[in-house]
Amino acid sequence: MKYLLIALLFLLSACSIKNYEITTPKILTLKTQKIKFSDIAYLRHTDDSIELELFIAGHVFKRIHINHLICIDDEGCMRKSSFNTEYLNAAYPETLLQNVLLGRKIYNGEAVLKKPDGFKQNIQTKELSIEYVVNSHQIYFKDKKNHILIKIKELK
């Protein structure tokens, strides 16, 4: 019983309230088979955790917390690989979503082309056709084979 309680506390702490160092409003477009969203979002993060708060017409629509698990308010917590399988693509690395949200290189910097104000990556496999562009104005991730789009623009 003691171990069950410890395990339960550990799992619940994955979705606990964090004090985020950086909070920025964004215009987010997220299109997958399961999620279709395009509106204002708040991106809050520290070095090891992220909270994405999605708004529709000024009201919170969904909160997604990312640290060692990915937690969605109304759906609970799951491993990153499970999230990729359910919402994105099972072939993606576990850290893909958080790297895209933070504008970091994906796939260990594979096929990276540096630009004056950012970088571009094109990842092509039999399962994926990814165009990923990061610059000072936006983050753009598109997987043509899997019909996934993540676009993040600065709110002016």
N, C-alpha and C positions, 0 to 999 in steps of 0.2 A: 504494500500500500504506500509506503514511504517513497519508493522509487517511482511509482505511478504519479504521485503528487509532484515530484521533482521534474519528471518528464513533461507533465502538463504545464507547469510553470515555465519551463524552457520553451515549449511550443507557443504559449501565449505571449511570451516576451518578444517573439519575432514580430508581432504586430503592435507592440506597445508604442506609446507616444515618444517621439524623439525630439531633440532640440536640434533643428537644422540650422547650419551656418549660413547657407545661401538660399534665398527665395527670390524667384524671378517669374513674372507673368509672361506667358507665351501664347501664341496662336498655334494650336496643335491640330493637325489633321492625322487621323489614325484610321486606316482602312484595312481590315482583315476580313476573313470569312465570318468571324464572330463579333467583331466590334467595328462600328462605323461611327466616327466622331469627328467633328470639325468645329471648334469654338475655342474659347479662352481656357487656358490651363495654368495652374501654378506648379512650378517645378521647384521643389525644395530638396536640398541635399547636403550631405557631409561627404567625406572621402569614402565612406563605406556603406551609406544608405541613401535611398531616394524616396521621396513621396511625390506622386503625381496626382494632383487634385483637378478633376475635370469638371467644367461648368457648362451648363446649358441654360441660356436665358438668365444668367446671373445666379443660378442655384446649383449647388454641388450635385453632380450627376453620379460620380464615382471617384473613389480614392484608391490608388494603387501604391502599395508600400513595397520597396525592394531593398532587401539586405541579403541575408543568407537564404531567405525564402521570398516568394512573391505573394503578397496578401492583397486581396481585393475585398473591399468592405462587405459586400453582400454575398461573396462566394467562398470566403475563407482563405487559408494559406496553402501554398503548394510549392514543390521544388521548382527551381528555374527550368529544368528540363521538361517537367510536366506542363508548365506554363507555355513553353515554346511549342510543345506538341498540341496543346489544346487551342492556343490563340494565334500562334505564328507558324512555325514549321519545325518539325522534329530534327531536321538537319542543322539547325542553327546552334552555335555554341551557347552555353548557359549564360554567358555575360553579354550577349548581343544587345538585348533591350537596354540595359543600363549604359552600355558604351554608346549606343545611338543617342539616348536621352542626354548624355553629357557631352556629346560631340567628340568622342574618343575613337581611335582607330579600331576597326573590327578585324577579326580573323588574324590576329597578331601582326597587323600592318601589311598583310599580303597585298600585292599589286597596288601599293600606295603611290600616288603621284602628287607631289607637293605643289601647291599653288601659292601665289603671293599672300593671300589672306586665309589660307586653310589647306585642305587636301581633298583628293578624290580617290575612290577605290572602285574598281570594277571586279567583282568576283563571279566567275562563270564555272559552273559544274553541271553535271547532268540533272541535278535537282534544283539548282539555283541560277538566277540571272540578276545579280545585285548591282545596282548603281548607288553609290553612297558618296555624297558631297557635303563637306563641312566648310563653311566660310563664316565671315563675321556677321552675315545677315540671316543665315538660316542653316538648318540641318535637313538634308534630304536623303531619305532611304527608300529605294524602290526595288522590290523583287518582282520582276516581270513574270517569271514562271509561276509564282505562287500568289500573285495578285495582292501583294502587301505594300502599303505605302505609309511611311511615317514622315511627316513634314513639320518642322518646328521653326517658327519665325519669331523674331523679337517683336514684342508689343511696343508700338511707338506711341 
